[in-house]
Each structure stands twice: as structure tokens, then as C-alpha cells.
Amino acid sequence: MPAMQIERLLHAQGFGSRKECRALIRAGYISVAGVPCENPAAEFDPGSTDGRPGLEFSVDGQPWRFRAQAYLMLHKPAGYECSHKPTFHPSIFRLLPPQMLTRGVQCIGRLDQDTTGLLLLSDDGQFIHQWSSGKKRTPKVYEVTLKHAASAELIAALLAGVELHDEPEPIAAAACVATGSHTLDLTICEGKYHQVKRMVAAAGNRVEALHRSRVGGLALDPALASGEWRWLEAEDLARLADFPPEGS
Ligand code: URA
């Protein structure tokens, strides 16, 4: 990436309009690699053309690294909606720094307000499209807590396929294993509305709690507490794409 004026660079990272970024610089809020910078036209090499961390700078003492694209994982808590215009609960975007909203970060697929676990977000339109499309048949693993016992019949029904209202064909779990008397790990390759809850209901049981632990080959980072987020690094993106073809 060619050198960029600091004003453009801050704007690209979501720190406000060009005018707002110019004002931040002139007011002395910005340092680049530890050196104060009050000239909006000063040029720097951003040091990254993708999601990798590049140039170090700070805004009002807060350290940042330039990233041409944003790829994130969030440990979604219960009681948050995956929407910019939530209806009954706060938006998950409140859990991210405001720059993420300004730079257009979106959820990749949605989790229900009461579902917890791994949520991916990005501002890379192609990436969002690729990973939210059902065509890719990305396996997603859910830890399901059930109202009634995780019986062999329930597991057999989910693996064989259940009829869902509005779906022309039965939908089958890609994998399903009991992990306790009332818990399952259920893997699905679609991303239909309330899919896990509807599948479990169609098989005669009821979801009491739902947690997504994995998308593709990428697991929720155990170091992330509920409500915390982190950047996805190159290794995470490689892991995400690393899953065996269906049926193997
Ligand atoms: N299936 C559901 O029913 N809810 C979710 O949040 C995700 C998958």
C-alpha cells in the first residue's frame, strides 16, 4: 500500500470524517510510533494491505495498529441482538469500539439474542458474503442444552433429518453427539432462521440454552470472556477455512 496521509489513515480506521480526523490531529491527540503528529498531511506507510496489523499509532493515548480490513471474533453474551437497529435488547455493536461501526463492520450471520458464543464480524464485503452464504456449507458447532434428555432417538432423528416449516426438504445435522444427559454438540452446515431451535423442536425436544463454539475450523478463543472481542489474525483466518469436505 502506498504511503497515506495521517488524516486519511485515521479516517480509514473509523476515527471519524476527514474533517473530524483533521481536528483530532491538529488538537494533538495523535502519535505515530510514539512520536506526536500534528500535521494532517504527514505521510506514513500503513504497513498492511489486509487484516494484518501495520503502522502503530495512538489516539488520545490509546494504542492502535492500522489494519486495511477488520476481521474480528466476539464472544457474544446472551441478551444482545445482532442488529444495528435492535428491538428489545442492546445491539452487539455496543460491545465494540465505536470505530468499528464507523468503518462499517457487520456480523457474519446472526445469533439469536439468547444465544451465546462465537460471532465473526468484518468490514470486508466479499468476506462477509463468502462466509454468510449457505452455499459454502460451513460447519457450525453448537453446544445445546435441552429440556428433555438427549436420547438416542433424538440424536438419530436429528442425523436423519427433520421437517422444518417452509423448507422443501428435511434438514439433517452434519454431526450430533450427546455430551451429557441433557446436552448435545450439534453441527449444522446451513444458517437458517432459528435453525437449531427449530430442528430440536421438530425432533420432539426443546432448546433451553445455545452456545456456538466453532465456525469452520475456528473455535471460540477460550481466553475471551463473554462480551470481549479480538482481532482475527492470519492463523485464525486460515483455521476458519480449514474444515473437511462434507461427508468425509
Ligand atoms: N440456531 C438457532 O436456533 N439460534 C441461533 O442463534 C443459531 C442457530
Residues whose N, C-alpha, C, O or C-beta is under 5 A from the ligand:
A	BS01	URA	R110 L111 D112 T115 H194 Q195 V196 K197 R198
